[in-house]
Amino acid sequence: YSEITMVLTVCIGASGSGKTTFLEDVYKVNKCTYIRQYHNLRPFIVVNKIPNFDPTALPFWKLYEMENPNVVVGGTMAGQFTPGFSGGQRKMLLFELIFQRTKEMKDLLICLDEPFAGVTDDFVPYLQGRLEEMAKNHNVLLVTNDHVATMKSMAKNTIVVSAIDRSTVTVNDMSSVNREVALNAVSNGNEYVHENSKDDLRFFFEVEVFSLAGGIGAVAGFTIFAMTMLILSYWDSAAGSEALVLVGVQIVAFFCINPYLIALADWRTYMTEESEALLHASVNSNKAMKSVLTLILLLVISVVAFGVINLCMSVDSMASGKYFVHMLFDSASLTFPFICVGLYTDLPLQVVQIIASLPFLCMIFFSTTFSPGAGLDGVKFLRFLFARFYFWCDLPAFQDLMEDCPDEGMLVPYSVMSGCLGLFLFLCLQVVLTFQAKRAVSVGDKKRADMEASDEFQKLQAKLFGASLIKSPRKVDPNGFKVVTPKGSNKDKEGFALVDTTGDENL
């Protein structure tokens, strides 16, 4: 099938008719390369630093090559505007990025939502040329309100959605086509697989570590300022005031890393959309590296905080290494929720802030470290869930005030375990959600298999793609045959077997 020209399909309709929703549903059915109508890229990314990308192919690049070769993507993130490319130029950047990434590949499904939005007429021929090239090797599905007549003349198929009847669509000359059948039938193509490389790793460090806009520089600057002020304010603290100084140090340490933690939710959204646009390697790889980077920041700030409290005390009562472990996992218990909820869920920023801040509030309410021995009996029992309780049980001149402290030899292990409690609970929740998601996928696959076997689906997909239908185990042949890979065969070298779906499914 490598010599077969693929298909360009255009989805049109009035504003508010559900064109973008149709495209998003296609993306849910068959993961694909997807450029959104308002696609997000981190605005501080230097364009010529994007791995394996040639910016000179952009039709407007000569302007920047002479004046500002290190131009950034531009845009707004976390309420801060960064000057760089215009909105239309960012659209063309995404388009060219997709084109360069996929030009050596075959049979991908590429979805584009309003690719001409914000692009002036003088650059439209450039986009049309790129579309024609991509449609030779891939199934391209795009939504547009601009240049509709031109797109319809280029496209093999036209899908019209209506705001009046959302259960059906019009496909070419076929009216009242079931919407669910149509979006499954048009989902013809494979997902782009972007393998990790050294270039992607280098790109991550250039953007996230060595760039001032990555956030680490701001955290470092604020940490230096805040810790200096703390030293000046708490210098020469007397013996017996360790707990009071620690409260100040730990609060300052939390606020030093807090801006970085809050930004994780926005970072996750931008990173996901960048990956959909094939800017870099997988989302999961970048999330893992961001998690490690955040934990390194936590470790560094904890080391600084440990040094500061020892500078502030007039005696060496806090010099033992066990107090550093206590401080680290006390801070970790407040940091893990931001990493887990901010990076590994789809929750919006405000919800992330509320949920991730709950451990901090609960520590104040239930750890009994602010008022030892106080609280109702049922409520006081919750103190054993907090690393700070075991920390305070280990503080000089404070052990006698804390209620029901474990043996001294168990205080550090309990502090470590309780500091990781939020992480453990989140991982348990993820296991449950993953199991449920797999069940949902299994049900969805069965539903799709039943749909694929229907005459309506097969006729529609044959009409849409004809001989260009990509042969894969999830697709149905227009002649009523299901494509199956023989056991133990190499599909690239040995081909496929055809199974008659109208009779006995035996090879």
C-alpha positions, 0 to 999 in steps of 0.5 A, a space after each residue: 500500500 505504500 504507492 497508494 495516495 491517501 485521502 484528504 477529508 474536510 469537515 465543515 459546518 456553521 459556527 457552533 455546529 460541533 466541528 471541533 467536537 467531531 474532530 476531538 471524538 475522532 481523536 478519542 476513537 483513534 489516537 492520532 497526530 492532532 493540531 487543535 484550533 488554539 494549540 498551546 506551545 510553551 512560549 519561551 521555546 527557542 524555535 531553532 532549538 527544536 530537535 530535528 526541525 529545520 526552521 528555514 522551511 518556514 516561508 517567513 523565516 528569512 525575516 527572523 534569520 537576519 534580525 533575530 535568529 533566536 526568536 522564541 515561539 511566543 504567546 501567553 502562559 500562566 498569565 505572562 505574555 512572551 513576545 515572539 511569533 504571531 498567532 498565524 506564524 505559530 499555526 504555520 510552525 505547527 503545520 511545518 513541524 507536522 510535515 517534517 516529522 511525517 514526510 518519511 512515514 506512511 499511513 498516519 491519521 492527521 487531524 487539523 482543526 482550523 489550520 488556516 485560522 490567523 494565517 493571511 492569504 499570502 501564506 495560504 498557497 504554502 499551507 495548501 502545498 503542504 496539505 497536498 504533500 501530506 495527503 499523498 501518504 496519510 489520511 488527513 482530516 481537517 476542520 475549516 471555516 476559511 477557504 472552504 471552496 478551495 478545500 472542498 475542491 482539494 478534498 476527496 471527502 466532505 463531511 457536513 455537521 449540523 447544529 440542528 441534528 447532532 446525531 447525524 452528518 452528511 458525508 459527500 452525497 450521503 445524508 443522515 449518516 449516523 454520526 457515531 458510524 461516520 467518526 469511526 469510519 473516518 478514523 482510518 490511520 495509525 498513530 505516530 510513534 516518536 521514539 526518545 532520543 538524545 536530542 529530545 533529552 538535550 532539548 528538555 534540559 535546554 528549555 527546563 533547566 538552562 533557560 531562565 524562563 523554565 522557572 528554576 532561576 526564579 525559584 533559586 532567586 527567591 530561595 536565596 532572598 527568603 532564606 537570607 531574610 530568615 537568617 537575619 530574623 532568627 539569628 542566634 535563636 536560643 536552645 529550646 526554640 527549635 520547634 518555633 524556628 523549624 516552623 518558620 524554616 519549613 514554611 519558607 521552604 514550602 513557599 520557595 518551591 510552591 510557585 514551581 509546583 503551582 505551574 505544573 498543571 499549566 506545564 502538563 497541558 502545554 506539554 501534552 499539546 506539544 507532544 500531540 504536535 510531534 514537537 518532542 518525545 512522549 508526554 510520559 517521558 517528559 512528565 517523568 523528567 519533570 518529576 525528577 527535576 521537581 524532586 531535585 529542587 525539593 532536595 536542594 531546598 531541603 539541604 539549604 533549609 537544614 543549613 539555615 536552621 543550624 546557622 540560626 541556632 545558638 547551639 548544635 541541637 539540630 546538627 544530626 542527620 536524622 533531622 535532615 531526613 525529617 525535614 526532607 520528608 516533611 516537605 515531601 509530604 506537601 510536595 508529592 500531591 502537587 506532582 501527582 495531581 498537577 502532572 498525572 491528572 487532567 484536572 484544571 489548575 484551580 482544582 489541582 491547587 485545592 486538592 494538592 493544598 489539602 495535606 498542608 491544611 490537614 497537617 495544621 489541623 490534625 498533626 497536633 504539632 501546633 497544640 500538643 495533646 489538644 483535640 478530640 480523641 477521634 480527631 487526634 488519632 489522625 496525627 499518626 498519618 503526618 510526618 511532622 508528628 514524628 518529627 516533633 516527637 524527635 525534637 529536643 525539649 519537645 518529646 515530653 509534650 507530644 502524645 503517644 510518640 513511638 520508640 525513638 528508633 522508629 521515629 525516622 522510619 515512620 516519618 519517611 513512610 508517612 511522608 510518602 503516604 500521599 504518593 502511595 495512595 495516589 499510586 493505588 488510585 491510579 492502579 484502580 483507574 487504569 484497571 477501569 480504563 482498560 475495561 472501558 477500552 475493552 468495551 469500546 473495542 467490542 462496540 467498534 468491532 460490532 460496528 465494523 461488521 455492519 454493512 453501513 460501516 463497511 459501505 461508508 468506509 469503502 466510499 470514503 477511502 476505497 483502495 486507500 483504506 489502511 489495512 490493519 487489524 482494527 479496520 474492515 476491508 471494503 469487500 467484507 473481509 477482515 484483515 488479520 495478522 497471522 500468528 508469528 508473522 512479520 506484517 511488514 514482510 509477510 503481509 496479511 491474511 484475509 478472513 471472510 467475516 460472513 462465514 467461519 473465521 478460519 484461515 
